[in-house]
Amino acid sequence: MAHAYKDFEPKWYQGEVPPNSYRSIFKWGAPNQIKAPRESLYKLLKGQFGLGDEVFRTYSENLGLDEVKFDKPSALPASHIQALRDIVGRDFVRTDDYARLSVAYGKTMYDLMRLRLRRVENVPDAVVYPDTKEQIERIVSFCAREKIPLYVYGGGSSVTRGVECVKGGVSLDLRLRFNKVVRFNEVDQTITVEAGMSGPKLEETLNRAQQLFGAERAYTSGHFPQSWEHSSVGGWAVTHGAGQNSTYYGCIQDIVLGGDYATPAGTITTDRYPRKATGPDLNQIMLGSEGTFGVLTHVTLKIFRHTPQTIRRFSYMFKDWETGQRAAREIMQSEGGNPSVFRLSDPEETSIMLHMYNVIDSPLKILFDLRGFKVDEMCLFLGFTNGEAGFSKNCAKNAARVARKYGGVWLSGAVTRAWEKGRFSDPYLRDTLQDFGVVMDTMECTVNWSNMSQVHRDVRAYVKARPNTICMTHLSHAYPQGANLYWIFLVIMHDPEEFRAFHAGILDAIQKSGATMSHHHGIGKMFGPWLEHSIGENEFAVYKALKKHFDPDGIMNPGGTLGLDLPEDQKRKLGRQKKE
């Protein structure tokens, strides 16, 4: 442990994770990396849940260390297996239990809870590891001809059941071989890559552009979701992803210029021009389709100059949530430049962050007391700016001016650095806590400034109606007209179906409040039942028409993705919110 406990410390599992085990599939990230809570956070969680140390002396959940084995033989005939091997090579088609389960589930807590219970429900009949765009096009054509369901697995970080192989069939695992640079163009400031490229590999490639491509300077993708280390570029694109720096660089639909898609109707290629007036934007039609129209193969991204030396970090504490919102809105509407990272935490999240980053025991606590700030009311705002040195400096100065206007207490850039340090490692907490029955998951949505408080209040009311539940919320990915609201909830829970019902209730609350269902996680199969009545039946008919064109036999990611093939009795019909 990096931070030794003074009192009792649970025995967080730190042992080796067997390579063919269930835990190696459901565990977040690197096989032998873990993260345990600081003692102050552990004590806060115990108090919130009303638990004593005795609950944390024994694991309540299966650690998942046993070898993956299940009784679900592949249903693909030998002739189909051979046809796939003829396309990609004998060694790159697998039908063993481990390979099939490794691509079947994502990383929503419903997936993790089922895997701990060895509930193997929806696995492909074969896993195929393509090497080229042409191979994928041949596989799609073959599956379309033989009516074989086809799924795609990029990084596996889906929290919407986006990769689950409900109808069996074939899953394309892009991680192994389909992750190469296709083209680098410094003049246009673009890069084209295969869809299976991981976030870290893309960023390393761009940072080393001078050595790899003889470029004049280093570059960055500007896209860093929390799942960045274990997600793929293709996954970002097809789910409308957003990274922590999106307020400056944009979300993925702002960064993607074009792509190639292998569909049952043939190959679709969208051009790479920065702007056009040639009818509806086909690129935007394909983005967010989540594999239901076809397989994204090559994707062209905008890239940006890598200037880490110009970053200006800041953090402030506001006395309450409403004051913080007003300050955040003015920063975004003042036309003084957009900060890159932009995050305002509500009182509950602020309290927990103070414990996570050890601020609660620092001299800053005295400053808060002197200013009359209360722990259960004050809100932490942090971020940083990017760009040309003068722009970055002026943008940070503008944020400081607004923060002072609304009584914000300057906390320096140290708090932001502490947040950055834990940004990509915090998801590891899920495994260590869940070993003892503490479930942690997330939801998010888009709101306007005008309904932000109402949505925050209504959704929290539902979550907090469950006794002893932690519900943290922050504002991020901001715009002049609104922002993303992101919830992190922690509960004591052991039954995956209980979790699924709780999760569904949160989605109901989000939709009833008038917010969007998702800002950047996509829809998948878990959110699919809500989509039609969220956007409107006539609007949803457009999606169905596109599906019929691209995939008339319904082989692409079937089983409820985007709600496209759901029977009526499985749809959540809450009624559409009227938009003013």
N, C-alpha and C positions, 0 to 999 in steps of 0.2 A: 504493500500500500504506500502511495506517495504521501499520504497524510494520515499518520497514525492516530487511532482513536485513544482517548483517555479512559473511556468506560467500555462497556461491552461492545464488541464488534461482531456482526454476523459473519459466518464463514462463507463469504462470497466465492462462488465457484471460479477457480483460477487454473484448474487442471487442463491437461491437453484435451483437445476436442478430436476424437477419432475421425479420420478422414471420410469414412463411409457411414457416419452416424446421422441420426435425425437432427442432432444439435448442429452438425456442420451445415445443414440446410437452413434451419430456422434462425440460427445465430446471426446477429448483425456483424458484417464486416470481416476483418482479419481473423483467422481461425483461433489464435491464442491471445487475442487482445481483449481485455475487459475494461470496464469502468465501474467503480463503486462510488456511492455517494459520500461526500464529506460527512464527518460526524454531525455537524450542525444540521445538515439536510436530513440525515437519517433520523435525528431526534425530532425534527419538525414533522416528518412523515409519520412517525409513530404517534405523535400528539394528534395530528389531523385524523388518523384512522382509529384512534383510541386503542392502540395496541401496546403491549409490553414487549420486553426483550424476548420473552419465552416463545413468541410466535416466530421469531427469526433465529431460533436455535436449530430448527430442522427444516429442510426443504419441503415445501408443501406440493410442489409440482415435479413432474418427471423431468430429469435433466436431459433426457434424450441422448444418452451416450451409447445406446445399443445400435447395432447395425441395421440399416434399412432393409426390411424384408416385408413383402406383402403378397397376397394371393390374388393378383389381377393380371393374368397372362395377356400378352400383346394380342390384339384382335386383328392386326394387319396380316393378310396372307403373305406367304413367302415370296410370291411373285412381286408384290408391292415393295417389300423390303429390298429385293434384288434390284428393282428399277431405281430406287433411291440410291442404292450403292453404286449403280452404274453412273449416276450423275455426280456424286461427291467423293466416291472412293469407299472401299469396303470398311476401312477403319473409322469412318465418320458417320456411321449410322449405328445407333445403340438402342437395344431393347431391354437392357438389364434394369432391375428395380431402382438402383440408386440414380442412374442417369435420368430415368423417367420422372422420379419424384423431385429431383433437383431443379426441374424447370416447371413444376406443376403449380407451385404456390409462390406468392409474393411476400410482402412484409407487413401486411395489416395484422393486427393482433388476432383477428379471427383465424388467419392462416397459422400463426405461431401456436395458438392454443390447440388447434386441431393436430398439428404435427407433434406437440408434446404428448398428446393422447394417442398417437399413431393412427389417426383417422385419415386414411388414404382414400380420398373420394374421387378426385378428378385428375387422372394422369394421362399423358399421351401414350399411344401405342408404340411410338418410336421417336427418338430424338435425332435430329440431323444437324450436322455442323458444316454449313456451307463455307466456301472459300471465295467465291466470286459472285458478282451481280448476275452473270449469265446463269450460274448454277441455280440461284434463287428463282430466276424467271422460269427455268425449266421445271423446278419443283412445283411452283405455283400452277403452271400449265398442267403438269401431271396430276396434281391433287384435284384440280378443277375437272379434268376429264374423268377421273375415277371417283369423284364426289367424296374425297377424303377431307375431313376437317383439318384446318391448318392454323397453327398458333405461332407466335413469335416471342422469344425470350431474349431481352437485351441485357439489362443489368440485374433485373430481378427485384428492384426496390419498389415495385408497385404497391400502393396501399389501398387499391380499389378492386382487388381480385382481377386485375387486367390481364394476367397471363394464364389464368387457370383453365385447364383443358377439359372443359365440361363435357365435350362430345368425343373425347378420345382423340384419335387421329395422329397427326404429326406436329411436333414442336420444333421450330428452327431455333437453335441455340447459337446466337451470333457472337458470343464472347470469345470462342477459341480461335477462330481464323478470320472472321469478317470484321476486321478492326484496323484497316490500313488507310493511309492518306492516299487519295486519288489525285488531287491537284492542289497546288499552292499558288496563289496569284497575288503577289505583293502590289502590283499596279492597281488592281481593283480592290485590294485589301479583303480577300476572301480565301477560304479554304474549303475544299470538297473532301469528305471522308466517307468511309463505309459506316453504315448505321450502327454497327456493333462496337465502335470505338468508345472507350470509357472516358469519363470526365478527366481523370488525372493524365491519361495518355494524350488526350487532345491538348490539355494545358501545357504539358511538358513539351510537346511538339511545337507549339506556338512560341513558348518562352525560348526555345532553342532554334528559332527560325534562321538565325544568322549562321549557325553551324550546319544545320540540316539542309537549308535551301539557298544559302548565300545571300540571305536577306539583309537589308540595311539596318534593321533593328529587330528587337524582340516584340512579340505580340501576345495578346491574351484573348480568350473567348468571351470574357465578361460574364460568364454564366456559371454560378456556383450554388446549386441547390444543396440542401443539407445532406442529401443522398449522393452528392457529387462523387465521392470516392468509389461508390458502388452502383453507379447508374451509367446508362449509355446515351450517346448523342441521339440515336434514333428514338429512344424512349422519351427523351426531353421533347422531341418534335411532335410525336404522335399523341402526346398527352397534354400539350399546351403548357409545358413546364415553365417555372420561373425560378431564378436564382436569387441569392441574397442581395446581389448588386443590381437588381432589375430596375430600381428607381432611376438609375443613371443609364445603364446599358440597354435596358429593355428586357421584356420576357422573350421566350424562345421564338414566338411568332414574329417578333420585331427583328430577330437576329437571323432567322432562316431566310435565305433568298430563293432557294428552289430545291427540288429533289426529284429523284426517280423512284417510281413505284411499280412493283410487279403485281398486277391484278389479274383475276380470271378473265377480264375483258381485254387484256393486253397491257403493254407497258405504257405508263403515264409519265411524261417528263414535263416539269414546270420550268419555265425559263429563269434565268438568274439576273434579270434586270432589277434595279432598285425601285423603279416606279413604272407603271404602265396604265393605260386606259383602254384595255382590250376586253371589256366585258367583266363578268364576275371573276374574282381572283381564284384561279384553280389551285394555286399554292395554299391559300387559306382554307379552301374546301378540304384539301387532303390533310392539312395539319389538324390534329385533334381527332382524327378518324380512328385511332387506336387499333389499327390492324383490321378493321371491319371492311375496308375497301380493297386493301392490298398490303404488300410488304414494302416499307420504305427501305430502299437499298443504298443509294448515294444521296448525301445531303450537303448542300452548299451553305456555308455560314459567313456572315460578316465577321471580321476580326478587328481588334482594336489595339492601339499602341500600348505596350506594357510599360507603365510608369509608376511602379510602386513607391518610388521616392517622392512623389507628389501627394501621397495620401495624407489627409488631415483628419485625425480622429477626434471625436468629441463625445461627451456624455453629460446629461443634465438630469436633475430630479425636479419634477413638478409636484405641486402640492396635492393634486388629485387628477382623476381620469379626464374630466371635462376640460380642465385647464390644459392638460397635455394635448388633447385633441385640437383645441383651438390653435395652439402653437404649431402643431404639425400641419394643420390645414393652411395656416398663413405661410409657412415655409414653402409648401408646394404651390401656392397660388401667387407668391410674391414675384415670380419671374426673376429670381436671383440665382437661378441655377439649381439643379436637383442634386442633393447628396446621393451617393451611390448606395450605401447601406442606410436604412431609415427604419428605426424600430422603436415603438412606444409600447411599453408593457403596462398592463392594468395592475391594480393594487395587489391582487393575489400572486400574479407572476412576479411582480417586483419583489415581494417579500421572499419568495423562494429563490430568486436570483441573488438576492443579498446574502442568502445562506450558501448557495452554490459557489459563489465567487468570494466568499469570506469577507464581504463588505460589512456585514452586520456586526462583526467583532473589531472593525477598524475605527480610527478616529472620526471617520465620516459620520458615524452614528451620533456623535456629540453635536456635529454641525446640524444634522437634521433636527435634533431636539431643540437646539437654539433657534432654529427658524420656525419651529412649531409644526414641522412636518410629522405626520403620524404614519407608522409602519403599515397600517391597514388602509391607508388612503393614498399615500404618495405613489408616483408613477415614474419609472425610469425610462429615459429617452436616450438612445445611443445611436451612433452611426459614424460614417466617414465619407469623405469626398474623394473623387478621382478626377483625372483629366490633366490638362496642361497646368503647369504650376500656378500661374496667375489665376486661372479659372477656379482651380481647386481651393486656393486660399480665399478668394472672394466668396465662394459658395459657403465655406465654413464660417466666414465672418457674418454672412447673412443669417445663417442658422443661429449663430451666437446672439446676433441682434434681436431676433425674434424670441429666442429663449429668455433673454433678459427682460424683454417687454412683458412676458407672462410669468415672471418671477421664478424662472428656473435656476436652480443651484448648480453651478459648474462643478463637475466631478473629475475633469481632466480626461485624457485619452486612455488612462490605465484600465478603467472599467471596460471600455470597448475592447482593449487588447485581451483582457481576461475572457470576455465573451467569445472573441475570435479563437482563442486557444482551445476552448471547449466546443466550438461550433460543430465540428465534424465528429467529435468523440462522444458527445452527449447521447446519441442513439444507443450506444453500448450499455447505458444504464438500464435499458428495457430488459435485457437478458438477466442481469444480476438481480433486479427487483422482481422479475416475474418468477424466478426460482422460488420465491417465497409468496407467490400469489398476488403481487402488486402488478396490476395491468396498467400500462401507459400507452396511449395512442393519441392521434391528432385528427383534427378536422379543420377545414378552412373555407372561406367564402369571400365574395366581393361585396362591398357596401359603398354607398355614397356617403359623403360627409353628413348629409342631412338625416340619414337614418342609422348612422353608426351606433349611436347610444342605444337606440331602441333594439337593434339586432343584438348588440352585446348584452343588454339586459334580458331579452327574451330567451336567448339560447342558454345563457348562464342559469336562468331560473329553472330550465328543464334539467340541466346537468346537476345543479346543486340540490335539486329535489331528492336526489338519491343521497341518503345519509353518508357522511364521512367520505365525501368525494372532493378531490382537488380539481379545480378548473382554472387553468391559467390561460390568459388571452393576451395576444399582442397585435398591434397594428404594424403591418409591413407592406412592402411592394406598393408604395404610395403613388398617387396621381393627383393632378389638380382637382379632379372631380370626386375622388374617394380613395379607398385603399382596400387591402386585404385584411380580414380579421382571421387570426389563426388561433385555434384552441388546442391546448394540450391537457388531457384529462387523465387522472390517476384514480383507480378504484381497486378495491379488493374483490377479485372475481376469479372463478375457477372453471366455469362452464362456457364453452364457446358460443352456445346458442343464447345464453344470457347476455353475453357481450354483443352478439349480433342484434338482439332486440334493443339493447341500450343504444347502440350505434344508430339503428334505424330511428329511434326517438329523437336523436340529435339532428338527423337529417330532416325529420318532420319539423322540428323547431326552426331550423334554418329556413326551410321553404315557407313556413307560415309567417316568419318575420319579414319576408320580402327580399331577402338577400339571394345571391346566386348560390347554386349548390356546391360549386367548386371554383376556386381561383386558379389553381395550378396542379392539383393532383389528378385531374381527369375524372372520368366517370366509371370506367370498367364495368364489371358485373355487379359490384356491390352497390353502386349508386344508380345503376341502370333503371330500376323500377320507378324512380322519381323523375326521370328526364323529360318524358313526354309532357307531363302535366306541369313541369317547371317552365319549359319554354313555350308551350302551347301546342295543341294538336295539329293545327294547320302548319305551323312551323316545323314540327317533327315530321310531317309528311314529306318535307323536302329531303330530310335525312333518309327516309325510307326509299324515296325515288332514286337517290344516289346509290344506295345499297343495291337496289334492283339492277341498276346499270352496271356497276362494277363487279357485283358478285351475285348473279341471279339465282344460284343454287345454295347460297348461304353457307359456304364452307369457310369463310374467313372469320376467325375468332368468334365462333358461334357460342351460344349458351347464355345470352343476356347482355353482352357488351353493348354499351350505349342504349340498352333496352330494345334493340332492333328486332329481336326474335322472341320477345317475351309474350306469353299469352296474357290476355286482358286481366285475368284474375290475379296475376302476379304484379300488376302495376299499382303504385301508390298514387291514389287520386285525391290529392288534397285541394285541388282547384288552383288555378293560376292567379298569382297576385296581379292586381291591376297596376300598370305603370303609368305614371303621370308624365 
